[in-house]
Amino acid sequence: MARQSREDLLTLRQMIEEGKVKPVVERTYSLAEAAEAVRHVGAHHARGKVVLSL
């Protein structure tokens, strides 16, 4: 289990703000497709973030 510290979180925040860390969005689903998105994630097929757009 990883342990996090305030210093680690501040470093991560700085890296995100500088654009050094970016999330990988695998797929975007519309709100109408929310059930399909949940099935996709639940089946452990997601290789990145799954996003619902409103």
C-alpha positions as CSV (number, residue, x, y, z in Angstrom):
1,M,0.0,0.0,0.0
2,A,1.4,3.4,-1.0
3,R,1.7,6.1,1.6
4,Q,1.1,9.6,0.7
5,S,2.5,12.7,2.3
6,R,1.6,16.4,2.1
7,E,4.9,17.0,0.3
8,D,4.2,14.3,-2.3
9,L,0.7,15.8,-3.0
10,L,2.2,19.3,-3.4
11,T,4.8,17.9,-5.8
12,L,2.1,16.1,-7.8
13,R,0.0,19.3,-7.8
14,Q,2.9,21.3,-9.2
15,M,3.6,18.7,-11.9
16,I,-0.1,18.8,-13.0
17,E,-0.2,22.6,-13.1
18,E,3.0,22.6,-15.2
19,G,1.5,20.1,-17.6
20,K,4.0,17.4,-16.8
21,V,1.2,14.9,-15.8
22,K,-1.9,14.4,-17.9
23,P,-4.7,11.8,-17.5
24,V,-5.2,9.4,-20.4
25,V,-8.8,9.5,-21.5
26,E,-9.7,6.3,-23.2
27,R,-13.3,7.1,-24.1
28,T,-16.0,9.6,-23.7
29,Y,-19.6,8.6,-23.3
30,S,-22.7,10.8,-23.4
31,L,-24.9,10.9,-20.4
32,A,-27.4,8.7,-22.3
33,E,-24.7,6.0,-22.6
34,A,-23.9,6.0,-18.8
35,A,-25.0,2.4,-18.3
36,E,-22.7,1.3,-21.2
37,A,-19.8,3.2,-19.6
38,V,-20.4,1.5,-16.2
39,R,-20.4,-1.9,-17.9
40,H,-17.2,-1.1,-19.7
41,V,-15.4,-0.1,-16.5
42,G,-17.0,-2.9,-14.5
43,A,-15.7,-5.5,-17.0
44,H,-12.1,-4.1,-16.4
45,H,-11.7,-3.2,-20.1
46,A,-10.8,0.4,-19.4
47,R,-7.1,1.3,-20.2
48,G,-7.5,4.9,-19.3
49,K,-10.1,7.3,-17.8
50,V,-13.7,6.9,-18.9
51,V,-15.5,10.2,-19.1
52,L,-19.2,11.1,-19.1
53,S,-20.1,14.3,-20.9
54,L,-23.1,16.3,-19.9
